[in-house]
Amino acid sequence: MRKCLRTFLNPKDFYAAQRPVLRVSFLVGMTPFTVVKGPTELMMLRCTPFGYINSSVHVILFCSCYVNALLQGDTITRFFFRTDISTLGDVLQFTIGITALFMTFFCSIFQRNKLIKCFHALASIDRRFKEIGMETNYKSTLHYNLLVMLTKAIISTLYLVVCLAVFISSDTYPSVTTWMAFLLPYFMMSMVIVLFLCFVNQTKHRFHLLNKVLKHLKQAALEKRISPQRRPSYWHAIKIQRPLGIASVYSNNDKSMPDVVSTVAEIQDALCEACSYAEDYFTIQMLTIVTIVFLIIVFNSYYVLDALLGSTSLDSPFSKGQFAMFFLCQAMVYGFGVFNIVYGSSSLVQENDNIGSNVHKLLNAAAGADSELAGKLMHLSLQMLHRKVRFSACGLFSLDFSLIFTLVGAATTYLVILIQYELSMDESKHETIARAFLGNETCTHYKARDQ
């Protein structure tokens, strides 16, 4: 037992470090492949019949809960109040939720080869890093993956506890299928985000290693300019001696600077190819996640405003505080998921862009000293212009920080539309909202003016 734990905590290759995430995603039906030992005792990915059956069972279970809740007209929102707008919100969220489930499991089965190619590319890249004296610290990779999974588990548990506490305190008990139809989209979204963040972190780390190598080469080029009295053969080869403080059995190998730059270009191209595979795999899932989050933010904001400023909560077993706690908590956990996606993809893109600036810094430091090195650097600079990293949702919008601004602006617009629609259906709410914001004297003035 202790030996197994020691082996688990000290992974020796890429797949061993990714094993916890891939195993969990396999058990919950998100991926039909799992990590197994290959003929050479190294880890590899393999699709299994159980994986396909498990994914199919999860699809049937989730859809059954959705259909049952829809036929019974029993949703979590309807326990709070029933209006035309809440019914519209339930229909939209149910429609998007079922679509998201189908598309997520569709991608996990029919797009599995793209994710496998993505992970295989990262594993192959690590072997190329060893050629220039670099090694990836798989232990830190494992720690990051475990931390992400633990954080998501804690957030999901707190979210579930808050939801249950609100209903138990009001002596209201929805059915099991109603709860499952309500919670499954979030659990599904969380697993997709964990898988996406783990890939993004690994790719970002490898771009960071490339930047470290280029900075080391720049420092060597500057030393060459400062100390020209040394023999030319000294500068023909450069030792990559633990530039990141990572021990490597390859760290004493002599590599010429043009050869190192060529290897950097090949690794950067392979990383961009891996990101391309990942974008193809996650693009539909990202679109459904952002759509669900947008609907939840819009309608939950409306529900909270209606409960705090209107009279809807008077006919409900829930207090205004419970209204606000429940719907704001849901909006926050979903919004935090989108923020994780945006932050992860933006940081990865930024790390790749930093390679371009480091290339030109090295080019300036080595100007006129080595024509072959300058040619390799110009080639890498051109490659950076045409091989960019970009994550999008089916090409409709990019997964960067501009998405946050877009979501907030669009949600505000649709929230105003919903409020205007509700006010047009009940003119008495003009007085309620005026009293909430302006006070009783102003409302009396408005009544007198209307008369």
Disulfide bonds with the S-S distance in Angstrom:
none
